[in-house]
């Protein structure tokens, strides 16, 4: 399962966009959106998110 951005928690800092090596996160209407076909679940975006706004399902994460 790809990363999921919780819009209510996101502050739009774009750190997740810059850290994603696969360019799986795009900014659409001022909100980061994960392109599931490009996300490899590396969790780098989760690690840099200061708001805890990114998650990966516990049953599917590495």
Backbone bond lengths (Angstrom), bond angles and torsions (degrees), N, CA, C in turn:
res aa  C-N    CA-C-N  psi(-1)  N-CA   C-N-CA  omega(-1)  CA-C   N-CA-C  phi
1 X - - - 1.449 - - 1.525 108.57 -
2 X 1.312 118.55 131.65 1.464 121.01 -179.70 1.523 111.81 -72.53
3 X 1.302 114.99 167.33 1.464 120.75 176.57 1.525 109.78 -59.30
4 X 1.315 115.11 152.38 1.460 122.07 179.36 1.526 107.86 -128.68
5 X 1.319 116.56 129.37 1.459 121.03 179.75 1.526 108.72 -98.38
6 X 1.315 115.99 125.88 1.459 122.25 179.57 1.528 106.94 -88.41
7 X 1.321 115.73 103.57 1.464 121.36 -172.88 1.525 113.87 -57.35
8 X 1.315 118.67 -35.82 1.464 121.93 -178.82 1.527 111.95 -62.69
9 X 1.328 116.55 -29.87 1.468 120.78 -177.70 1.530 112.99 -93.27
10 X 1.313 117.29 -22.58 1.464 121.85 -175.89 1.526 111.24 -67.36
11 X 1.336 115.83 133.13 1.465 122.29 178.47 1.528 111.74 -104.88
12 X 1.331 117.44 0.72 1.457 121.36 176.32 1.514 115.33 75.14
13 X 1.324 118.08 26.60 1.466 121.35 -177.94 1.534 112.57 -71.68
14 X 1.308 117.10 -21.65 1.470 125.15 177.60 1.525 114.27 70.88
15 X 1.322 117.87 13.32 1.473 120.13 177.18 1.524 110.48 -60.78
16 X 1.318 117.35 -37.77 1.463 121.64 -179.69 1.529 111.25 -63.15
17 X 1.317 115.84 -38.19 1.467 120.66 179.67 1.523 110.16 -63.87
18 X 1.318 116.48 -43.95 1.467 120.82 -176.31 1.523 113.05 -72.25
19 X 1.332 118.36 -28.67 1.463 120.96 -177.28 1.537 112.63 -85.96
20 X 1.307 118.08 -18.26 1.470 120.90 -175.90 1.528 111.55 -73.46
21 X 1.325 116.25 111.19 1.467 121.58 -178.61 1.525 112.57 -69.86
22 X 1.327 117.30 -24.80 1.463 121.26 -179.10 1.520 112.93 -90.21
23 X 1.330 116.58 -1.70 1.464 121.95 -176.61 1.531 110.97 54.80
24 X 1.325 114.41 41.60 1.461 121.08 -177.68 1.525 112.72 -85.81
25 X 1.331 117.11 -7.85 1.460 120.14 -178.69 1.521 108.90 -114.94
26 X 1.322 115.02 123.70 1.462 122.09 -179.46 1.526 109.01 -118.95
27 X 1.302 116.31 153.36 1.456 121.40 176.76 1.530 108.30 -94.20
28 X 1.308 115.65 118.20 1.458 121.45 178.53 1.527 107.94 -126.83
29 X 1.312 116.83 120.18 1.467 122.95 -178.75 1.529 111.32 51.92
30 X 1.340 116.16 47.60 1.464 123.80 177.32 1.530 113.94 66.93
31 X 1.329 117.05 15.02 1.464 121.09 179.75 1.527 109.24 -129.36
32 X 1.336 118.32 130.05 1.463 120.35 175.61 1.529 110.52 -67.18
33 X 1.322 115.39 137.73 1.463 121.87 179.02 1.523 108.13 -130.28
34 X 1.334 117.10 132.34 1.466 122.23 -179.78 1.518 109.63 -87.66
35 X 1.329 116.13 128.45 1.461 121.96 174.05 1.527 106.38 -88.71
36 X 1.316 115.75 105.21 1.465 121.30 -171.26 1.524 113.76 -59.03
37 X 1.324 117.94 -30.35 1.463 119.99 -179.32 1.530 112.55 -71.81
38 X 1.326 117.91 -17.98 1.462 121.60 179.88 1.530 113.54 -102.20
39 X 1.320 117.42 -18.28 1.461 121.90 -177.40 1.529 110.76 -74.57
40 X 1.345 116.43 126.94 1.467 120.12 178.18 1.531 112.18 -107.07
41 X 1.340 116.29 14.41 1.468 122.64 175.92 1.530 112.83 60.92
42 X 1.307 117.42 35.78 1.469 120.59 -179.22 1.531 112.25 -72.94
43 X 1.310 117.12 -18.82 1.461 124.89 177.48 1.527 114.38 72.83
44 X 1.324 118.30 9.94 1.466 120.94 177.79 1.524 110.59 -61.77
45 X 1.314 117.27 -38.51 1.466 120.67 179.71 1.524 111.18 -65.11
46 X 1.318 116.86 -37.35 1.467 120.80 177.93 1.522 110.72 -63.94
47 X 1.309 116.48 -39.39 1.461 121.43 -177.28 1.522 113.07 -67.52
48 X 1.333 117.88 -32.91 1.466 120.17 -177.94 1.526 113.20 -91.77
49 X 1.311 118.27 -10.91 1.463 121.14 -177.59 1.535 110.04 -74.11
50 X 1.315 115.63 112.91 1.463 121.83 -178.37 1.529 112.31 -75.14
51 X 1.330 117.43 -15.65 1.460 121.67 -176.10 1.528 113.07 -100.31
52 X 1.334 117.61 -7.17 1.465 120.68 -176.33 1.512 111.33 67.87
53 X 1.332 116.09 32.70 1.457 121.45 -174.40 1.520 114.01 -91.67
54 X 1.337 116.97 3.73 1.470 119.96 -178.38 1.513 109.02 -124.06
55 X 1.327 115.38 135.30 1.454 120.81 -178.72 1.522 110.29 -140.85
56 X 1.309 114.62 160.06 1.470 122.66 171.51 1.515 105.14 -131.16
57 X 1.298 117.08 137.28 1.470 120.97 -177.78 1.519 109.81 -53.62
58 X 1.341 116.59 130.32 1.467 121.58 -177.80 1.519 112.34 -59.97
59 X 1.312 117.96 -32.90 1.461 120.80 -178.39 1.522 112.13 -74.32
60 X 1.330 116.63 -18.11 1.457 120.49 -176.78 1.527 113.52 -110.68
61 X 1.337 118.60 -13.34 1.457 120.07 -174.12 1.519 111.74 -71.70
62 X 1.345 114.93 158.66 1.464 121.88 -177.91 1.508 110.89 -75.99
